[in-house]
């Protein structure tokens, strides 16, 4: 009763809240996605060093083990893994024990080194198995001109224009992910189209976000 309203970062979060607390629907609620500081200047050149990219925390809820299982039988498809986390040793052991020469663990990256990896990737994969609300990884990848293959869970589907800037797969389903990876790897034309479409992506800038959120508080 002391709450004037809610600012949600995804419609998914809003729907969950209102599902279990229907009384919240009477509040002046809004959905306001995170802002992005990245800008696509135009269609990027197709990468000559072709690889899929995962960047984030190396933990099971991020779906990295499912990701490795999908790549296990795709030796022709290359994956670079950026990040650290509690399951790093286990994930590296899985790749080693299965002779996965197509997977490279690059450790923690930041700044230009990370943005270069993202902008030069063939596709960024976001295989989360928990409820993401508004992940920056999905937004900024597209803003750098890199399409996204994301898990169909939480707020991820709201940020990908399926068939235009990326595709979705069933969260936790390694076989479905494998099929999508294989399809995309073999279709450079489609990936180039997705990448070109990313130039039309529009997320709020800092200034636009500021104006919207201040309007709510005022």
C-alpha positions in Angstrom: 0.0 0.0 0.0 3.0 2.3 0.3 4.0 1.8 -3.3 3.0 4.4 -5.9 4.0 2.3 -8.9 6.6 -0.1 -10.4 9.2 0.3 -13.1 9.9 -3.0 -14.7 12.9 -3.8 -16.9 10.9 -6.3 -19.0 7.3 -7.3 -19.7 8.2 -10.7 -18.5 9.0 -9.4 -15.0 5.8 -7.4 -15.0 3.6 -10.3 -16.0 5.1 -12.5 -13.3 4.6 -9.9 -10.6 1.0 -9.3 -11.7 0.3 -13.0 -12.0 1.0 -13.6 -8.3 -0.1 -10.2 -7.1 -3.1 -9.1 -9.3 -3.6 -6.1 -7.1 -0.5 -4.6 -8.6 -2.4 -4.1 -11.9 -4.1 -1.1 -10.5 -0.8 0.7 -10.0 0.6 3.1 -12.7 3.2 0.6 -13.8 5.6 0.9 -16.8 8.1 -1.2 -18.6 11.4 0.6 -19.2 14.2 -1.4 -20.8 17.8 -0.8 -19.9 19.6 1.8 -22.0 22.6 1.1 -24.3 25.7 3.1 -24.9 26.7 1.2 -28.0 25.9 2.5 -31.5 26.0 0.7 -34.9 27.5 3.0 -37.5 26.4 0.7 -40.3 26.5 -2.9 -41.5 29.7 -4.6 -40.4 31.9 -6.7 -42.6 31.4 -10.4 -42.2 34.1 -11.8 -39.9 36.9 -13.6 -41.6 37.8 -15.5 -38.3 34.4 -17.2 -37.9 33.3 -18.0 -34.4 30.3 -18.0 -32.1 30.7 -16.2 -28.8 29.5 -16.7 -25.2 30.4 -14.0 -22.7 29.3 -14.1 -19.1 29.5 -16.0 -15.8 30.5 -19.6 -16.1 27.7 -21.2 -14.1 25.0 -23.7 -14.8 22.1 -21.2 -14.6 23.8 -19.4 -17.6 23.4 -22.6 -19.6 27.1 -23.0 -20.5 27.1 -26.8 -20.1 24.1 -27.1 -22.5 26.1 -24.9 -24.8 29.1 -27.2 -24.7 26.9 -30.2 -25.2 25.5 -28.6 -28.4 29.0 -28.0 -29.8 30.3 -31.4 -28.8 29.2 -33.0 -32.1 29.8 -29.9 -34.3 33.6 -29.9 -34.7 33.4 -27.6 -37.7 31.7 -24.9 -35.6 34.0 -22.8 -33.4 33.0 -21.3 -30.0 34.9 -18.8 -27.9 34.0 -18.6 -24.2 34.7 -15.4 -22.3 34.3 -15.2 -18.6 35.0 -16.9 -15.3 32.8 -18.5 -12.6 32.3 -21.4 -10.2 31.9 -24.1 -13.0 34.9 -23.0 -15.0 37.0 -26.1 -14.1 34.2 -28.5 -14.7 33.3 -26.9 -18.1 37.0 -27.0 -19.2 37.2 -30.7 -18.1 34.1 -31.5 -20.2 35.6 -29.9 -23.3 38.9 -31.6 -22.7 37.5 -35.0 -22.0 35.4 -34.8 -25.2 38.3 -33.6 -27.3 36.6 -30.4 -28.2 39.3 -28.6 -30.2 36.6 -26.2 -31.5 36.1 -24.5 -28.1 38.5 -21.9 -26.7 38.2 -20.5 -23.1 39.6 -17.0 -23.1 39.1 -16.0 -19.5 37.8 -12.7 -18.2 37.9 -9.8 -20.7 36.8 -6.2 -20.5 37.0 -2.9 -22.3 38.1 -2.8 -26.0 39.3 -6.4 -25.9 35.7 -7.6 -25.0 34.0 -5.2 -27.4 36.2 -6.4 -30.3 35.4 -10.0 -29.5 31.6 -9.2 -29.6 31.7 -7.0 -32.7 33.8 -9.5 -34.6 31.7 -12.6 -33.7 29.6 -14.4 -36.2 26.9 -14.8 -33.6 26.6 -14.3 -29.9 24.8 -17.1 -28.0 22.9 -16.4 -24.8 21.9 -19.9 -23.5 20.4 -18.9 -20.1 18.4 -21.4 -18.1 17.1 -19.0 -15.5 14.9 -15.9 -15.8 16.9 -13.1 -17.3 15.0 -9.8 -17.3 16.8 -7.5 -19.6 20.4 -8.8 -20.3 22.8 -6.2 -21.6 24.6 -9.0 -23.5 21.6 -9.4 -25.9 21.2 -5.6 -26.3 24.8 -4.7 -26.8 25.6 -7.5 -29.1 23.0 -6.3 -31.6 24.1 -2.7 -31.1 27.5 -3.8 -32.3 26.0 -5.4 -35.3 26.3 -9.0 -34.1 23.1 -11.1 -34.2 22.0 -13.2 -31.2 20.9 -16.8 -30.8 19.1 -16.7 -27.4 17.2 -19.0 -25.1 13.5 -18.6 -25.2 13.2 -17.7 -21.5 12.5 -14.6 -19.3 12.9 -11.3 -21.0 15.3 -12.5 -23.7 12.7 -12.9 -26.5 11.6 -9.3 -26.0 15.0 -8.1 -27.1 15.5 -10.2 -30.2 13.5 -9.7 -33.5 13.3 -13.3 -34.5 14.1 -13.8 -38.2 15.5 -10.3 -38.4 18.3 -9.8 -35.7 18.6 -13.3 -34.4 16.8 -16.5 -33.4 15.6 -18.4 -30.3 15.9 -21.9 -29.1 14.3 -23.9 -26.3 16.1 -23.1 -23.1 18.1 -26.1 -21.8 17.6 -28.1 -25.0 21.0 -28.9 -26.3 19.6 -30.7 -29.4 17.5 -27.7 -30.4 20.5 -25.4 -29.9 22.7 -27.7 -31.9 20.3 -27.6 -34.9 20.2 -23.8 -34.8 24.0 -23.5 -34.6 24.5 -25.9 -37.5 21.9 -24.0 -39.6 23.4 -20.6 -38.9 27.0 -21.7 -39.4 26.2 -23.0 -42.9 24.2 -19.9 -44.0 26.5 -16.9 -44.3 24.0 -15.0 -46.3 21.4 -15.2 -43.6 23.9 -14.1 -40.9 24.9 -11.2 -43.0 21.2 -10.2 -43.3 20.7 -10.5 -39.6 23.8 -8.4 -39.0 22.7 -5.7 -41.4 19.3 -5.6 -39.8 21.0 -4.8 -36.4 21.7 -1.3 -37.7 17.9 -0.6 -37.3 18.0 -1.7 -33.7 17.0 1.1 -31.3 17.4 1.0 -27.5 17.2 4.1 -25.4 20.3 6.2 -25.1 21.3 7.4 -21.6 19.6 10.8 -22.3 16.4 9.2 -23.5 16.3 6.8 -20.6 16.9 9.7 -18.2 14.0 11.7 -19.6 11.6 8.7 -19.3 12.6 7.8 -15.8 12.6 11.4 -14.5 9.1 11.8 -16.0 7.9 8.9 -13.8 9.4 10.3 -10.6 8.1 13.8 -11.3 
